[in-house]
Amino acid sequence: MRYLTSGESHGPQLTTIIEGLPAGMPILASDINEDLARRQKGHGRGRRMQIEKDQAEIVGGVRHGYTLGSPVALVVHNNDWKHWTKIMGQDPISSEEEAEVKRKISRPRPGHADLNGAIKYGHRDMRNVLERSSARETTVRVAAGAVAKKLLSLLGIEVASHVIEIGGVKSAVRTYDSIQSLKEITENSPVRCLDKEAEQKMMNAIDQAKENGDSIGGIVEVIVEGMPVGVGSYVHYDRKLDAKLAGAIVSINAFKGVEIGIGFDAAHIPGSQVHDEIIWDKEKGYTRKTNRLGGFEGGMTTGMPIVVRGVMKPIPTLYKPLQSVDIESKEPFAASIERSDSCAVPAAAVVAESVVAWELASAIVEQFSSDRFETLKAAVEEQRAYAREF
């Protein structure tokens, strides 16, 4: 499986084309739009979320509610496009129109892709960089991830997330009765947190940051239950599934670090408190007494819940501008203020779910027979039975 995204933040639409889905998999636009709505929620979001009501349209690869085996194309239209048709239009403009329409940007914002991207591609107008490097692109990454989550769900694999820290406020609640209860609690939390006491403190921290013209980051945790044993590989470094998850998390805009299981805590505790002892019973087969390694050993799934955390830096677009340098005059200036969020960590949890789901679905499709959904499902069930009886 693979997908490609196209589109700019203020362009007419965002597009993704997904290749490698098995034929005969049920999928509806509503399966995708539910996650797109979740991505737009969260305390601390900016005015863009009030403008855009993201809805995906399936424009290829699906007939009568089932995948065809051909590439699936999804489109999300930008409602704000009507205000940007001249500035972001595809047709050439005259020299007379250029000064009025182009709004050339020569002042790079610290923490963004502006300067590096301009140097890489030779853009003297950095709008050519910021329009694509915007986190708006994660809209269709979530759409692709929603398709992957649908595939996983049909195979008995569930994906959820929660926020465990925002701006130094940490959740004291990490346990949950079931993955379904985790989803229910976090969907009703403005910051996707399991801890009601920490929830209010997180919201207060977001409000304070906004009042200060600042932004704050945090940590999200993705949990996946139901993955069969042995997905991934220890044979080649580039087929280790935990490595792919780590790369996927850091590929999200503003994410700067990743942990699996206990993560960096393993550096300062003895091995006897790190590794998960193996147990067996007739009903479940092989399991672990603990899950400190987050569902992975040797780059492969153990059958235990997968636990992945990512750290998101504070959004770099501030109402308290940082200093930068104009690339034309080389004069210092205070960076421009753009419409932005004071905190996007709750929304980023949904994006993290999506990229994790994609990597897991892709690994399953690669490892098992997957031209037809019914044969894929049978192969996964056969693997589960084989692992139990091994």
Secondary structure as UniProt FT lines:
FT   STRAND          2..6
FT   TURN            9..10
FT   STRAND          13..19
FT   HELIX           29..39
FT   TURN            43..44
FT   HELIX           48..51
FT   STRAND          56..60
FT   STRAND          62..63
FT   TURN            64..65
FT   STRAND          66..67
FT   STRAND          72..77
FT   HELIX           79..83
FT   TURN            85..88
FT   HELIX           95..101
FT   TURN            110..111
FT   HELIX           114..121
FT   HELIX           127..133
FT   HELIX           135..137
FT   HELIX           138..154
FT   TURN            155..156
FT   STRAND          158..166
FT   TURN            167..168
FT   STRAND          169..170
FT   HELIX           179..187
FT   TURN            190..191
FT   HELIX           196..211
FT   TURN            212..213
FT   STRAND          218..225
FT   TURN            229..230
FT   HELIX           237..239
FT   HELIX           241..250
FT   TURN            253..254
FT   STRAND          255..260
FT   TURN            261..262
FT   HELIX           263..268
FT   HELIX           271..273
FT   STRAND          278..281
FT   TURN            282..284
FT   STRAND          285..288
FT   TURN            292..295
FT   STRAND          296..297
FT   TURN            298..299
FT   STRAND          300..301
FT   STRAND          306..312
FT   STRAND          323..325
FT   TURN            327..329
FT   STRAND          332..334
FT   HELIX           345..367
FT   HELIX           373..389
//
